[in-house]
Amino acid sequence: MTAIHVVDNASLGVIGSMMGFYRGGKSEEYEMAIKKQAEELLNEIKIILEKEGVNITTEVVINNSAAEGIIDYAKDNGVDLILIGTKGITGVAKFLMGGVANSVIEHAHCPVIAIR
């Protein structure tokens, strides 16, 4: 099993640029801090699952969108099933924003199980 966390470049965009400006042009430091935070979260998950006997690897992926990051990672690494959480967005919000889970379900090369 592999658990990934995708850092969406769009979320780093404006904030990352502002942080870089105020830190003397070092937006890389902000990106590294976000990546480290994601690695710590994945490490917590890894510890819990390994206690249950699950062999797991973790990886932080940086991509232009969370959905693309998941889809590309799955395709490039021969993933045969994607398990994804969903916030359960409905109605107009779902229409306007799309949804990471929806995009993954629609475009993934393999089966996807979405959990709400």
C-alpha positions in Angstrom: 0.0 0.0 0.0 1.2 3.5 -0.8 -0.2 6.6 0.8 0.4 9.9 -1.0 -0.2 13.5 -0.2 -0.4 15.9 -3.1 0.7 19.5 -2.5 -1.2 21.5 -5.0 1.1 24.1 -6.7 -1.9 26.4 -7.0 -2.2 26.6 -3.3 1.5 27.6 -3.2 1.1 30.1 -5.9 0.0 33.4 -4.4 0.9 32.6 -0.8 4.2 31.0 -1.8 5.1 34.1 -3.8 4.1 36.4 -1.0 6.1 34.3 1.5 9.0 34.3 -0.9 8.8 38.1 -1.2 8.7 38.7 2.5 11.4 36.2 3.2 13.8 37.7 0.7 12.7 35.8 -2.3 12.8 32.3 -0.7 9.5 30.7 -1.7 11.4 27.4 -1.7 11.5 27.5 2.1 7.7 27.8 2.2 7.3 24.9 -0.2 9.8 22.8 1.9 7.8 23.6 5.1 4.5 22.5 3.4 6.2 19.3 2.2 7.6 18.6 5.6 4.2 19.0 7.2 2.7 16.6 4.7 5.6 14.1 5.4 4.8 14.3 9.1 1.1 13.6 8.5 2.0 10.6 6.3 4.4 9.3 8.9 1.6 9.3 11.5 -0.5 7.3 9.1 2.4 4.9 8.5 2.9 4.3 12.2 -0.8 3.5 12.7 -1.0 1.1 9.8 2.3 -0.6 10.5 1.0 -1.4 14.0 -1.9 -3.2 12.3 0.5 -5.2 10.1 0.0 -3.2 6.9 3.2 -2.7 4.8 3.0 0.9 3.6 5.2 3.4 1.8 4.5 7.1 1.7 5.3 9.9 -0.7 4.6 13.6 -1.0 3.9 14.7 -4.6 3.9 18.3 -5.8 1.7 18.9 -8.8 -0.3 21.6 -10.5 -3.5 20.0 -9.1 -4.3 17.4 -6.5 -6.3 15.3 -8.9 -3.6 15.3 -11.6 -1.0 14.5 -9.0 -3.0 11.4 -7.9 -3.8 10.3 -11.4 -0.3 10.7 -12.7 1.3 9.0 -9.6 -1.1 6.1 -10.0 -0.4 5.7 -13.7 3.4 6.1 -13.4 3.7 3.7 -10.5 1.4 0.9 -11.7 -1.2 1.4 -9.0 -4.1 -1.0 -9.4 -6.7 0.6 -7.1 -7.1 4.2 -5.7 -8.8 4.8 -2.4 -9.8 8.4 -2.0 -11.7 10.4 0.6 -14.3 12.9 -0.4 -15.8 15.8 1.5 -19.2 15.2 -0.1 -19.6 18.5 -1.9 -22.9 18.6 -3.7 -25.0 21.0 -5.7 -23.7 24.3 -7.0 -20.4 24.0 -5.1 -19.7 20.7 -6.8 -20.6 22.1 -10.2 -18.4 25.2 -9.8 -15.4 23.6 -8.1 -15.4 20.1 -9.6 -13.9 18.1 -6.9 -10.7 16.2 -6.6 -12.4 12.8 -6.0 -14.7 13.4 -9.0 -11.8 14.2 -11.3 -9.9 11.1 -10.1 -12.9 8.9 -10.6 -13.5 10.2 -14.1 -9.9 10.1 -15.3 -8.0 7.4 -13.4 -6.7 4.4 -15.4 -7.7 2.0 -12.6 -10.7 1.5 -10.3 -11.3 4.1 -7.7 -13.1 3.7 -4.4 -14.3 7.0 -2.9 -15.1 7.1 0.8 -17.2 9.9 2.4 
